[in-house]
Amino acid sequence: MTYLPKPKLHHPKLPTNELGFTRRDYEGSISTLCAGCGHDSISAAIVHACFELSLPPHRIAKLSGIGCSSKTPTYFLGNSHGFNSVHGRMPSVLTGANLANRDLIYLGVSGDGDSASIGLGQFAHSIRRGVNMVYIVENNGVYGLTKGQFSATADKGARNKRGLANLDEPIDLIGMALQLGATYIGRGFSGDKAQLVPLIKGALTHKGAAFIDCISPCVAFNNHVGSTKSFDYVREHNAAVNFLDVIEGRDEIVVDHAPGTVEVVRQHDGSLLKLRKIARDYDPTDRIAAMNFLQQHQARGEIVTGLLYVDPDADDLHGYLDTAEKPFNQMTDAELCPGTTALEKLNAALR
């Protein structure tokens, strides 16, 4: 139960990262989700990614809305900042926090109901504004907390546990993110840790709006024959576009490989994302090609996973607005309230 903390005992030989933290230092409370829930695998992947990147837990802000997925921040990064907002409103809270303090790493966790239904407008505007964040949707195609209704991402023709078919067209959040201007876009599967961990690591080191749609089967209501979000279905229809690894920035690395074999993407902080391509003709820096690729494979009934698009020269909302380098919480009263002279100057410029 969440009110039962995990034991504080640490084995003296647990591996540590560059900060001296163990993996346990990035964990949270004990999960109350169903045993085998894909969301717990995503939480474990986030813990793994933050541990390997040696991120200071107190420099991370995790935010969520309402739903099974939005409960998960309780289960990871227990020493980080956290805020659980109302249904579908996480993106606006994250945007405000990001504008007030640009020095934190912002991690928004949501679900297909929280982002594709009541929060669809919030999702769209946070992406198009280029908020510097990692936005993860834990997508199971079902409303787990309200006992198994189809969500807006459920595929047309998919069947629930009672055998009823979904009659509505699905909302494709990856396609929306491509159109709205996200600069790092990937799809993962909670049952594929080898792909998901580096996908999250790449997002955490990216400057700009990073979006990951993670298929996460609901073991209680959406893991049966007829579901297109089940473990078996995703494994059978998974079309991975690349093999991912993240190389942290040190000295400059120069490569010269044959076209279509390896693509190295430099991040703004100096880190590199190495893509070992399975499909030789796939270019993750071509937004239009990524849209076409996604549609072609959807028509074949395939679920495309991996890093689908990245802009190596991306900027974020602070760059677009030319905001102050110093966060609000580090400014003095005089800096925050410069007085009537500054206000009159600003008003005059707007006349």
N, C-alpha and C positions, 0 to 999 in steps of 0.2 A: 504494500500500500504506500501511497505517496507520503503519508505521515511517518513512515518507518524509514529513517535514513540508512544508507548503506554503511556497513562497518568502516571505521576509520583506519583499521589496521592495514598496513602496506608491507608486503614482503620486501625485505631489504635488497633483494636482487632484481626487483622489477626494472625493466629497461626505462631509461629516462631520455628526454629530448635535450635540445641545446639549452633550454631554460632550467633544466633539472627537474621538470615535472614528469610524472608517470602518466600513463593512459588513464588511470583512476582519477587523476586530478581534473580530467575533462568530462567526467561522468556527472550524472545528476541523481535524482531520487529513483527509487524502484518503480518500474513501469506498472501501470494498472491496465494496460491494453491486453487484448486477448492473446493467449499464447500462440506464437507463430505469426503474429501480425507483421506485415511488411514494414509498417512504420517504425517498429523497433530496429529493424535492420538499417533503415535510413539514419536513425539516431546513432547507431553504432558506427556508421560510415562517417558521420559528421565528427564524432569523437575521434575517430582514427585520423581524419584529415587534419583537424586542428592540432592534434598531438604531433603528427609528422611535420607540420609546418612550423611547429614551436611558436604558436600564437599565444600571447599573454591572455589568459581567460578574462581578466578585468578590462581588456580593451575590446571585448566583443559585446554587442548588444543583440539579443535575440528577441524577436517579436512575433506574435501570432494572433489569430482571430478566434473562431469558435469551430469545434469539430474534433474528431479523434486526432487528426493531424495536429491541430493547434494545442493539444494537450502535451505533445511530445517535447517541447522545450524544457518541461519540468524534468525530463529524463536525460538531458545532456547539458554540459557546461553549467554545472551548479554554481560556479564561482563567477559567472558572467552577469551582466545587466540583463533584466528581462521585463517584458511588458506583454500582458495578455489583453488584447483589445476586444471590442464587440464584433459581432458577426460581419465579416466582409470588410472591415475598416482598418485592418492591419496596415495596408500600404500608405494611407494618409498619416497614420501615427509614425510610421517609419520615416516618411519624407520629412515630417516636422522635426523629428529627433536628429536626422541627418543634417538638416540645415542648421540646427543649433550647435551641433558638435560633430564636425567632419572628421575628427581624429579617431573615432571608433569604427570598428568593422561591423557592418550591419547585416544580420542574417534574418530574413523573413521566412517563416514556415507557415504554409497554408495548405488547404485541401481543395479538391475539385468542387465542393459545394461552396466553400468560403471564397474561392477566387473565380469560379466559372459561373456561379449563379448570383447570389446577393452581392458579391464583391467584384463582379466583372468590370464595372466602370472604374473602381479603385485600382484594380490590376492594370487596366489599360493605361490610365493616366500616369501611374508610377513608372511604367515601362517607357512610355513615350517621352517622359521628362528626363530620362537618363539618370535616375537616382543611383548613386554608387552603393550597390547592395548585392547580396546573393538572395534571390527569391526562389524558394523551393516549394513546389506543389507536390504533395504526397497524394497521388492520383489513383483512386481505387474504383471510380465509376459508380459509387453507391453512397447513400447516406447511412453510415454505420450507426450513428447515435440515435437515429429515429427509425431503426429497424429495417433497413434494406431497400428503400425506394431508389429508383434510378437517379443518378446525378446528371448534370448537363454534359459531362464528358463520356457518358455511356454510349457505346457504339449502337447505331441503328440495327435492330435485329438481334442484339444480345439478349439473353434470357436470364431472368432472376431465378431464385431458388424454387419458386413455385411454377416455373415454366412459362411465365408471361414474357412476351417480347417487348423490347423498347421500340416505340414507333417514331421517336424524334431523332433528327439529325444531331450528331455530337458537335460540341464546341472543341476545336483543336487549339489548345493554348500555345503550342509550338508555332503553328501557323500565324496566330495573332502576334506572338512575340517577334516573329520575323517581320511582319508588316509594320509593327509599332516602333521598330528601331532598336530593340535590345541588341547589345554588342557582344554578348556571350550567350549562346543558346545551346542547350544540350538536353538529351532525354536519357534517363537511366532506368534501371530495373532494380527493385530492392533485393532481388535474388541474385544479383551479379555484383558482388562487392569489388571484384577486381577492376571493373569498369567504373563503378560509382564513386569510389574513393578519389581517384585522380580527377574525375569530372568535378567533384566538389572542391578539391584543392585548386584546380585551375580557376574556378569561379571566385574563390576567396582571394586569389592574387590578382584578379582582373579589376581594372578601373573602369567603372561604368555599370550599366544595368545588366546583371548576369541572371539568367533565368534557367532553371532546371525543372523539367517535368519528369517526375519519377513515378513510374508505374509501381503501385504498391498494393498487391492483392489483399482484399478483406477476407480473412479466413472464416468469418462468421456468416457473411451474406453474399460474397461474390468470388467464390473459389471453387466453382462447380462446373460441370460440363455444360456448355452453352454460354458461359461468361467469356468475354474477350479481355478481361482483366485478371484472370486466374493465373496461378503460377505455371501450370502446364501450358496454357494457351500462349503466354508471353514467351516462354522458353522455346516453344515450337515455331513461333512466328517472329522471333527476334532477328532483325537484320542490322548487325553492328557495322557502322561505317568506318570505324577506326579503332586501333588499339592505343590506349592513352597512357601517358606517363608525364609527370611534372618534374622538371629539373629546376631546383632553386637557384636564383641568380648568384653567381660568384664572378669569376673572370669571364670575359666575353668568349663565347663558343662560336666558331665559324665552321659551317658544314658545307659540303658540296656533294649532294647525292643526285642520283638520276631522278628525273621528273616522275612524280607519282609514287615514290617510295616513302620518303619521310618529309614531313612539313614541320618546321620549327617556328613557333610564333613567340615573338618577344613581348612580354607584358610591360606595362609602364614602370613597375617597380624593379625591372631588370630580370625577373624570373622568366623562364622559358617553358613553353608547353610543346612537347614533342608528340607528333601524331604519326603513328605508323599505319599507313592506309591499307585497308583491305581492297577498297575500290580505287583503282588507279586514276579514274576520271573524276573523283570527288574533290572539290576545292572548298574547304571550310571558310574561306574568306569571300566567297561569292554569294551574296544574299539571295539574288534572283535564282541562281542555280540551286540553292538550298531549298527554296520554295518549290521548285519544279521536282526536285528529287523526292521531297516529302510527299507530294501529291502522287507521283508515279508509284511509290512503294505502298501508299495507302490503298491505291486502286488494286494492288495485288494482294491485299490483306496482310501486309507485313508491317511490323512495328519497328520503325527506325530508331536506333539508339546510338549514343556516342555524342561527340562534339559536332553539332550540325552547322554552327556558324560562329565566327569570332572576328571582331574588328580589332586588329593589332594597334590601331591608332585612336582608340576610343577616348572620349572625354566624358565628363559627368555633369550633373546639374550645377555643381559649384563652378565648374569651368564655364558653363553657358551663362550663368548669372554674374560671373566675376565677383564672387563673394570674398569676404575677408579671410585671410589665411588662418587667423586666430579664432578658435571656437568661442561662442558666446560665453561659456562658463569660465573662460580665462580672461575675459575683458573686464576692465575697470568700469566704475559707474560713469566716468567721464567719456570713455569710449562708447559705451552703450547709449548714453544720452548726451550727445555733443552740444546741446543747447539750442536756443532760438535762432542764432545766426546761421548755423548749419541747416536748420529746418527752412528758414527763409530762402536760403540759397537753393535748396532742393525744390521748393515750391516754384521759385522763379524759373528754374530750368524746365518745369513742366507746363508753363503757361504758353 
